[in-house]
C-alpha cells in the first residue's frame, strides 16, 4: 500500500538540525542531454550527460536561534543562526518528519539567502542551494 504525504508534515534538516518555522521546501533533479547528431543523420540521437540537483526552502523569520516549540530546530537567516552564502551544507528533506525512512539527502552550496518583509504579511527568509555530488533518494519506508 502506498502512502500519500501532506505538505504540512514535511521537514528539512541542515547540518543535522531541523529548520524552525519551515513553510516550504523543494528539490529538483535534472540530467544534461548531449546531442550525438552528425551530418547526414536523419534523426537526432541523445546521450545522458551529467546529473544535477537544486532547490530552495522558505521559513518564517524569527529572531531566536530555535523554535520555542522545539529547542532542536534551527532558524536560518537570523543573526544567531545565519547560514552564510557560499557555505556547503548537508541537507535532508523529509516528506514526513515522523517517517525519517523516506528522505532526499545530499550536500549543497548555499547560493542565496533572502529576507523579505511586506506590509500585512509575516516576514520570511528564503534559502536557495545547488547540489554538490549525488542526491540520494530513499523511499524504503
N, C-alpha and C positions, 0 to 999 in steps of 0.2 A: 504494500500500500504506500503510495507516495504522499509526501507532506506538502502543504501549501503554507507559505510563511507570510505573516503580516509585517508590513514595514515598521510598525511601532516596536517590534521585538528585536530589531537589528542592533548591532553594536560594532564599534571599531576600536581596536587596541593599537596604540602607538608605543613602540618600545616596551611592551608588556603592561601598559596601563590603559584602561578604558577611557575614552573621551567623555567628559562630562557634558550633559545637556545637548547631546548629539541630536540633530534633527534630520540629517540625511547623509548618505554616502553613495558613491557609485564607483564602479571599477569596470573598465572595458579592456578587451584583449583584441589584438589585430595581427595580421600577417601581411608582410610585403608580398606583392605579386610581381615576379620578374618575367618580362616578356621574352620568349625564346623564338620570335619570328625571324625570318630571313627572306631575302629577295627570292622571288619565285614561289613563295608559300601562298597558299590559298586561305588557310586558317591560321590564326594566332595560336601559339602554344604558350602556356604559362607554367611557371615553377614557383614553389613557395620559397620566399626569401626569409629574412629574419622576423622573428616574433617580437611583439612588444605589448606593454600594458600601461595604462594610466588611469587616473581617477581623481576624485575630489571628495570632500566632506564638508559639512556645514554644521555649526552648533550655535546655540545662543551664547552671546558674550557674557562672561561672568568675571568678576574682579577677585575671585578666590582661586586658589590652586586646585580646589576639589569641589565636587558637587556635594552639598550638605547631606544629601540622601545616601551618598556612598563615598566614604573617605578615600577609596582606592581609585577614584576617577580623576583623570587629567583634564584640565581646562586649557585647551590650546589657544594661543593667541593672546593670552594675558601676560602682563609683565612677569609674574611669578612662574608661569607655566608655558612661556613662549617657546615655540618650535621655530628655530631660525630658518629662513630661506636658504637653500643650498645644503641643508643637513640631510644625511642619509639616515632613514628611519626604518625600523621593522614594523610592518603593518599586518594586522589580521582582521579581516572583515567577517563578521558573523551575521548570517541571515536571521538567526535567532540566538540571542545571548544565552538562553537557557540550554541550548544544544550546541556545545562547543566542538562537537564532532564534525559539524558542517561549517566549512570556512574556505576563505581565499587568503593565502598567505604569501608575502614577498617583501623584499626590500625596495625602497623607493627614495628618490631625491625630491625634497620639497621644492617645488618650483614657484609657488606663490602663497602668501598669507594675506588675506584681505579682511579688514574690519569694516563693517557697514552699519550706518545708523540712519534711520528715516523717521520723520515725524509720525507719531501714531503707531510705530511698529517696534518690535523687540530688536535690540542691537544683535548683530550676528558676526561671526568670524568664519571665513571660508579658507580651506586649505586645498591646494592642488599639488599633484605629485606625478612623477614619471617613474615607472618601474625600472629597476636595475637588476637584471637577471630574471629568472623564471617566476611566474605567479603559479603557485601550487594550489590546485582546486581539490578540495577533499569533500566529497559528497557521500561518505560512507555511513552516515547515521543509520 
